[in-house]
């Protein structure tokens, strides 16, 4: 079966958005207060404070969704090579362990000891991956039942957890007094750091050695988010099966309808107060809303690449997309190395050609180019990092 380049392009786009954090557009926008252009770019390179969505917020769901998309192809490929279910499941468990360990390693880079936390993208995917793998061998109705069980069960668990009372000290769990995103009524079950997920982490994360007791994550991120993240991966599994079953045709109608249903249902849950759309705690409504966006992104890239045949423009993204783990590691491990190298060898003011305001952007573009050249070197030599 011919490789779906549209999927690689979408994956490359997601990883490019992540690597492009080095452009530091928020710093540029700060240097030009009131400029709508830089403010717009900065907004979409920043996570929203709580409810809502920016382009930057689509990175993690896109990465998770594409893990699901790739699974049917991976299973078929390994079965064709004679692998048994036992062998493949053992590999899935090993892959899960490596992803979790790698996520913890990356989060610990600037710590004095191992920083045990499980909200990193790789860790979240790793925690849910064995369950996704098992669903890859089940018929479609099982997959839909699993998705419904994951989202409904997770929502119900949060809904049954007591809401923090009016005397609750939010500052004690890292919520600033100026915080403007507190919900009232039923939606208060999803308030920052006063929810089921944070209560779990106050127990679970303190089972590990720490320099100080865990109280709350500053961004509101949670270990238990791997459960609704599994829902995102399940949606990707559905999309991957549709793509593989319809190849070489692209099931555009299915992808577009699924996208519309996901976005609409997520927004309805939000506006009715049943479940707000919050990426940081990966609410079930966020799973549906962001999953809908992923379906539309996938449909768009497949339409351009596979249906219309516009492939040449996508080559830079394909280079990134075919080595997504390497790209992820580069963005986390090499940023400081390249910035220091440019400063040492090119001088302190090498990127002030267009003024100090855009200096972070110019330096970031140089770092981003260095990332891509490394990935291109690997692509030319068929060096693809796999877990």
C-alpha positions as CSV (number, residue, x, y, z in Angstrom):
1,X,0.0,0.0,0.0
2,X,1.4,3.4,-1.0
3,X,2.3,5.7,1.9
4,X,-0.1,8.5,2.7
5,X,2.0,11.6,2.4
6,X,-0.9,13.7,3.6
7,X,-0.5,12.1,7.1
8,X,3.2,12.8,7.1
9,X,2.6,16.4,6.1
10,X,0.1,16.9,8.9
11,X,2.5,15.3,11.4
12,X,5.3,17.6,10.1
13,X,3.0,20.6,10.5
14,X,2.3,19.7,14.1
15,X,5.9,19.2,14.9
16,X,6.9,22.5,13.1
17,X,4.4,24.3,15.3
18,X,6.1,22.8,18.4
19,X,9.7,23.5,17.2
20,X,8.7,27.0,16.2
21,X,8.4,28.0,19.9
22,X,12.0,29.2,19.4
23,X,10.7,32.1,17.4
24,X,9.5,33.6,20.7
25,X,6.7,35.6,19.1
26,X,5.4,36.6,22.5
27,X,8.6,38.5,23.2
28,X,8.4,40.2,19.8
29,X,4.8,41.2,20.4
30,X,5.8,42.7,23.8
31,X,8.4,44.8,21.9
32,X,5.6,46.2,19.7
33,X,2.7,46.9,22.0
34,X,-0.6,47.5,20.2
35,X,0.5,45.9,16.9
36,X,-2.3,43.6,15.9
37,X,-0.1,41.5,13.6
38,X,2.4,40.5,16.3
39,X,-0.3,40.2,18.9
40,X,-2.2,37.8,16.6
41,X,0.9,35.6,16.0
42,X,1.9,35.7,19.7
43,X,-1.6,34.6,20.7
44,X,-1.5,31.6,18.4
45,X,2.0,30.6,19.7
46,X,0.7,30.6,23.3
47,X,-1.6,28.3,25.2
48,X,-4.8,30.0,26.3
49,X,-5.1,30.6,30.1
50,X,-8.0,28.1,30.5
51,X,-11.0,27.7,28.3
52,X,-10.7,28.2,24.6
53,X,-8.2,27.3,21.9
54,X,-5.2,28.8,20.0
55,X,-3.3,27.2,17.2
56,X,-0.6,26.3,19.7
57,X,-3.2,24.4,21.7
58,X,-3.7,22.0,18.7
59,X,-0.2,20.6,18.9
60,X,-0.6,18.0,21.6
61,X,-4.0,16.7,20.4
62,X,-2.6,16.6,16.8
63,X,0.4,14.6,17.9
64,X,-1.8,12.2,20.0
65,X,-4.4,11.9,17.2
66,X,-1.7,10.9,14.7
67,X,-0.5,8.2,17.0
68,X,-3.9,6.6,16.5
69,X,-3.9,7.3,12.8
70,X,-0.6,5.4,12.4
71,X,-1.6,2.4,14.4
72,X,-3.7,0.5,11.7
73,X,-0.8,0.8,9.3
74,X,1.7,-0.3,11.9
75,X,-0.3,-3.4,12.9
76,X,-0.9,-4.4,9.2
77,X,2.8,-4.0,8.5
78,X,4.0,-6.1,11.4
79,X,1.4,-8.8,10.7
80,X,2.6,-8.9,7.1
81,X,6.1,-9.6,8.4
82,X,4.9,-12.5,10.5
83,X,4.8,-10.9,13.9
84,X,2.4,-12.6,16.5
85,X,0.0,-10.7,18.7
86,X,2.1,-11.6,21.7
87,X,5.2,-10.1,20.1
88,X,3.4,-6.9,19.1
89,X,1.7,-6.4,22.5
90,X,5.1,-6.9,24.2
91,X,6.5,-4.2,21.9
92,X,3.5,-1.9,22.7
93,X,4.3,-2.3,26.4
94,X,8.0,-1.6,25.8
95,X,7.1,1.5,23.7
96,X,4.8,2.7,26.4
97,X,7.5,2.4,29.0
98,X,10.0,4.2,26.8
99,X,7.6,7.1,26.1
100,X,6.8,7.5,29.8
101,X,10.5,7.4,30.8
102,X,11.5,9.8,28.0
103,X,8.8,12.3,29.1
104,X,10.1,12.2,32.7
105,X,13.7,12.6,31.5
106,X,12.8,15.7,29.4
107,X,10.9,17.2,32.3
108,X,13.9,16.6,34.6
109,X,16.5,18.3,32.6
110,X,16.7,21.4,34.8
111,X,16.1,19.7,38.1
112,X,18.5,18.6,40.8
113,X,17.0,15.1,40.8
114,X,14.5,13.1,38.8
115,X,11.3,15.1,38.5
116,X,8.5,12.6,38.5
117,X,5.7,14.1,36.5
118,X,3.4,12.6,34.0
119,X,1.8,15.5,32.1
120,X,4.4,15.6,29.3
121,X,3.0,14.8,25.8
122,X,5.1,11.7,25.4
123,X,4.2,10.4,28.9
124,X,0.5,11.0,28.3
125,X,0.7,9.0,25.1
126,X,2.7,6.3,26.7
127,X,0.3,5.8,29.5
128,X,-2.6,5.2,27.2
129,X,-0.8,3.4,24.3
130,X,-1.3,-0.2,25.5
131,X,-5.1,0.3,25.7
132,X,-5.1,1.9,22.2
133,X,-3.1,-1.0,20.9
134,X,-5.6,-3.5,22.2
135,X,-8.4,-1.6,20.6
136,X,-6.5,-1.8,17.3
137,X,-7.5,-5.5,17.2
138,X,-11.2,-5.0,18.0
139,X,-14.1,-4.3,15.6
140,X,-15.3,-0.7,15.0
141,X,-18.2,-0.9,17.5
142,X,-15.8,-1.8,20.3
143,X,-13.8,1.2,19.5
144,X,-16.8,3.5,19.7
145,X,-18.0,1.9,22.9
146,X,-14.5,2.4,24.4
147,X,-14.5,6.1,23.3
148,X,-18.0,6.6,24.9
149,X,-16.9,4.8,28.1
150,X,-13.7,6.8,28.4
151,X,-15.3,10.2,27.9
152,X,-18.5,9.5,29.9
153,X,-16.8,7.8,32.7
154,X,-14.2,10.5,33.1
155,X,-16.8,13.2,32.9
156,X,-18.9,11.5,35.6
157,X,-15.9,11.0,37.9
158,X,-15.2,14.7,37.8
159,X,-18.9,15.6,38.1
160,X,-19.2,13.5,41.3
161,X,-16.1,15.0,42.9
162,X,-17.2,17.7,45.4
163,X,-16.9,21.3,44.3
164,X,-14.6,23.5,46.3
165,X,-16.5,25.7,48.7
166,X,-16.5,29.5,48.9
167,X,-13.8,29.5,51.6
168,X,-11.4,27.4,49.5
169,X,-7.9,29.0,49.4
170,X,-7.0,29.0,45.7
171,X,-3.7,30.7,46.3
172,X,-2.6,27.7,48.4
173,X,-2.7,25.6,45.2
174,X,-1.0,28.1,43.0
175,X,-3.9,30.0,41.5
176,X,-3.2,33.7,41.5
177,X,-5.7,36.1,43.2
178,X,-6.1,37.9,39.8
179,X,-7.3,34.6,38.2
180,X,-10.4,35.4,36.1
181,X,-11.4,32.0,34.9
182,X,-13.3,30.6,37.9
183,X,-16.5,28.9,37.0
184,X,-19.6,28.9,39.2
185,X,-22.4,26.3,39.3
186,X,-22.0,22.9,37.8
187,X,-19.0,24.0,35.7
188,X,-17.0,24.7,38.9
189,X,-16.1,21.0,38.9
190,X,-13.5,22.0,36.3
191,X,-11.9,24.9,38.1
192,X,-8.1,25.1,38.2
193,X,-6.3,23.0,40.8
194,X,-9.5,22.4,42.9
195,X,-10.6,19.4,40.9
196,X,-10.4,15.6,41.0
197,X,-7.3,15.5,38.9
198,X,-5.3,17.7,41.2
199,X,-6.5,15.8,44.2
200,X,-5.2,12.6,42.6
201,X,-1.9,14.2,41.9
202,X,-1.5,15.4,45.4
203,X,-1.7,11.8,46.4
204,X,0.0,10.0,43.5
205,X,2.9,12.4,42.7
206,X,3.9,12.5,46.4
207,X,4.5,8.8,46.3
208,X,7.8,9.6,44.4
209,X,10.9,11.2,45.8
210,X,10.6,15.0,45.5
211,X,12.6,18.1,46.6
212,X,9.3,19.5,48.0
213,X,5.8,18.0,48.4
214,X,3.6,18.3,45.3
215,X,0.7,20.7,45.8
216,X,-0.3,21.7,42.3
217,X,1.0,22.1,38.7
218,X,1.4,25.8,37.9
219,X,-0.3,25.3,34.5
220,X,-3.1,23.1,35.9
221,X,-1.8,20.1,34.0
222,X,-2.7,16.6,35.3
223,X,-1.6,13.0,35.3
224,X,-5.1,11.8,34.8
225,X,-5.4,13.7,31.5
226,X,-3.9,10.6,29.8
227,X,-7.4,9.1,30.1
228,X,-9.2,11.6,27.8
229,X,-6.0,11.8,25.8
230,X,-6.6,8.1,25.0
231,X,-10.0,9.3,23.7
232,X,-8.1,11.6,21.2
233,X,-5.9,8.7,20.1
234,X,-9.0,6.5,19.7
235,X,-10.5,9.2,17.3
236,X,-7.2,9.0,15.4
237,X,-7.5,5.2,15.3
238,X,-10.9,5.6,13.7
239,X,-9.5,8.0,11.1
240,X,-6.6,5.7,10.4
241,X,-8.9,2.8,9.7
242,X,-11.0,4.9,7.4
243,X,-8.0,6.0,5.5
244,X,-6.5,2.5,5.2
245,X,-9.9,0.9,4.2
246,X,-10.5,3.5,1.5
247,X,-7.0,3.8,0.0
248,X,-6.1,5.1,-2.4
249,X,-9.3,7.1,-2.2
250,X,-9.6,9.6,0.7
251,X,-12.9,9.4,2.7
252,X,-13.3,13.1,2.6
253,X,-17.0,13.1,3.5
254,X,-16.5,11.0,6.6
255,X,-13.5,13.1,7.8
256,X,-15.4,16.3,7.3
257,X,-18.6,15.1,9.0
258,X,-16.6,13.7,11.9
259,X,-14.8,17.0,12.2
260,X,-18.0,19.0,12.3
261,X,-19.6,16.7,14.8
262,X,-16.6,16.8,17.1
263,X,-16.4,20.6,17.1
264,X,-20.1,21.1,17.5
265,X,-20.6,18.6,20.3
266,X,-17.6,20.0,22.2
267,X,-18.9,23.6,21.9
268,X,-22.4,22.5,23.0
269,X,-21.1,20.9,26.1
270,X,-19.1,24.1,26.8
271,X,-21.9,26.7,26.3
272,X,-24.4,24.6,28.3
273,X,-22.1,24.4,31.2
274,X,-22.1,20.6,31.1
275,X,-18.3,20.4,30.5
276,X,-16.1,23.4,29.6
277,X,-13.5,23.1,26.7
278,X,-10.2,23.3,28.6
279,X,-7.1,21.9,27.0
280,X,-4.9,22.1,30.2
281,X,-7.0,19.5,32.0
282,X,-8.1,17.8,28.8
283,X,-11.8,17.8,29.5
284,X,-14.0,15.4,27.5
285,X,-15.4,18.3,25.7
286,X,-11.9,19.3,24.7
287,X,-11.3,15.7,23.4
288,X,-14.3,16.1,21.1
289,X,-13.6,19.7,20.1
290,X,-9.9,19.2,19.4
291,X,-10.6,15.8,17.8
292,X,-12.9,17.5,15.4
293,X,-10.2,20.0,14.5
294,X,-7.8,17.1,14.0
295,X,-10.2,15.4,11.6
296,X,-10.5,18.7,9.6
297,X,-6.7,19.2,9.6
298,X,-6.2,15.6,8.4
299,X,-8.9,16.1,5.7
300,X,-7.3,19.3,4.5
301,X,-3.8,17.9,4.2
302,X,-5.0,14.7,2.5
303,X,-7.1,16.7,0.1
304,X,-4.1,18.9,-0.9
305,X,-1.6,16.1,-1.1
306,X,-3.5,12.9,-2.0
307,X,-6.5,14.3,-3.9
308,X,-5.2,17.4,-5.7
309,X,-1.6,16.0,-5.9
310,X,0.1,19.2,-4.7
311,X,3.1,17.6,-3.2
312,X,6.2,19.6,-3.9
313,X,5.4,22.4,-1.4
314,X,5.0,19.8,1.4
315,X,8.5,18.4,1.2
316,X,9.9,20.5,4.1
317,X,7.0,19.3,6.3
318,X,7.4,15.6,5.2
319,X,11.1,15.7,6.3
320,X,9.9,16.7,9.7
321,X,6.9,14.5,9.8
322,X,8.8,11.3,9.0
323,X,11.1,11.8,12.0
324,X,8.7,13.2,14.6
325,X,10.4,11.7,17.6
326,X,13.7,13.1,16.5
327,X,12.1,16.5,16.0
328,X,10.6,16.4,19.4
329,X,13.9,15.6,21.0
330,X,15.7,18.3,19.1
331,X,13.3,20.9,20.2
332,X,13.8,20.0,23.8
333,X,17.5,19.2,23.8
334,X,19.3,21.4,21.3
335,X,17.7,24.9,21.6
336,X,20.2,26.2,24.1
337,X,23.1,24.5,22.3
338,X,22.4,26.3,19.1
339,X,21.6,29.7,20.7
340,X,24.9,29.6,22.6
341,X,26.8,28.5,19.5
342,X,25.4,31.4,17.5
343,X,26.2,33.9,20.3
344,X,29.8,32.5,20.7
345,X,30.7,32.3,17.0
346,X,28.6,35.1,15.4
347,X,28.6,37.6,18.2
348,X,26.1,39.1,20.6
349,X,24.4,41.3,18.0
350,X,24.3,39.0,15.0
351,X,20.5,38.9,14.8
352,X,19.8,42.6,15.3
353,X,19.9,43.3,11.6
354,X,16.3,44.5,11.7
355,X,16.3,45.9,15.2
356,X,16.2,44.6,18.7
357,X,12.5,44.1,18.7
358,X,12.6,41.3,16.2
359,X,15.9,39.9,17.3
360,X,14.3,36.9,19.1
361,X,12.4,36.0,15.9
362,X,15.6,36.2,13.7
363,X,17.6,34.1,16.1
364,X,14.7,31.6,16.4
365,X,14.5,31.3,12.6
366,X,18.2,30.4,12.6
367,X,17.7,27.8,15.2
368,X,14.6,26.4,13.4
369,X,16.7,26.2,10.2
370,X,19.4,24.2,12.1
371,X,16.7,21.8,13.4
372,X,15.4,21.3,9.9
373,X,18.9,20.7,8.3
374,X,19.6,18.0,10.9
375,X,16.3,16.3,10.1
376,X,17.0,16.7,6.3
377,X,20.4,15.1,6.8
378,X,18.7,12.1,8.6
379,X,16.0,12.0,5.9
380,X,18.6,11.8,3.1
381,X,20.4,8.9,4.9
382,X,17.1,7.2,5.8
383,X,17.8,7.6,9.5
384,X,14.4,7.5,11.2
385,X,14.1,7.4,14.9
386,X,11.5,4.9,16.1
387,X,10.4,3.8,19.5
